[in-house]
């Protein structure tokens, strides 16, 4: 039972990798679907870790690595391949900016010494979900709009703006899961 959170995190990572592969093959709708599947895994891995009382540094590090792939790299790769392949060096640099800012945001979160309610900076999961949705519809927008979306979402991830956590929004009335001995 104690390995369930890590298994769910690996489901997140696997879904993110499948999104990358599908994007490379031009299957953008399926790629976005896999990012949303990764979001479900990401929602439940932390929940399972808390309920099973097995939160730890290993799980936190694994979760961050999976998140950089699933919500940092995959969404912006879909955007790039779907509508930005002709944009040159600026487009490539902005494409790299998004996962870099996501990684910085995760590193800051992982280094926090004192727990705070909510998040400082937009969580990469939320930013990646928004980016994946935009990426699917990006051919209908100008390149300038794509640049703006990348810069704004990247900036929000590394900002000092506070964002609520689902743990704050959703009430928790469930009893803790007790692992059989």
C-alpha positions, 0 to 999 in steps of 0.5 A: 500500500505504501508504494501506491503514491509512487505508482500514481506518480509514475502514471503521471510521468508515463502519461506525460511521456505518451503526450510527448510521443503523441505530439511528435506524431501530430496527434495533438488531441490525444496528447492533450488528453494524456496531459489531462490523464496525468493531471488525474494521477497528479491529483491522487498521488499526493492525496494517497501519500497523505492518507497513507501517511507516507509523504517523504522526500523521495515522493516529493522529488519524483513528483516534481520530476514527473510534473516537469515532463507532464506539465512543463515540457509536454504542453509547450511541445504540443504548442510548438509542434501544432503552431510554432514550428516556423517561428525561429529562435525567439519561438524556440527560446520561449518554448524553453522558457515554460518548462524552465519556469515550471522547474524553478517553481517546483524547486522553490516549492520543494525548498520551502522550510515552513508550510504555507497555505496554498501556493506561491506562484501558479502551480505547474499542473494548473499552468500546464493544463491551461497551456495544453488547452491553449496549445490545442486551439493555437492554430486559430491564434496569431504567433504573438498570442502564443508568445503572450500566453507562454510569457504570462503563464511562465511569469505566473509560475515564478511570481510571488502571487498566492494561489489556493490549493485544492486542499483549501477549496475542497472539504476533507471529511474522509477518514484516514486509510489505515494500512492493514498490519 
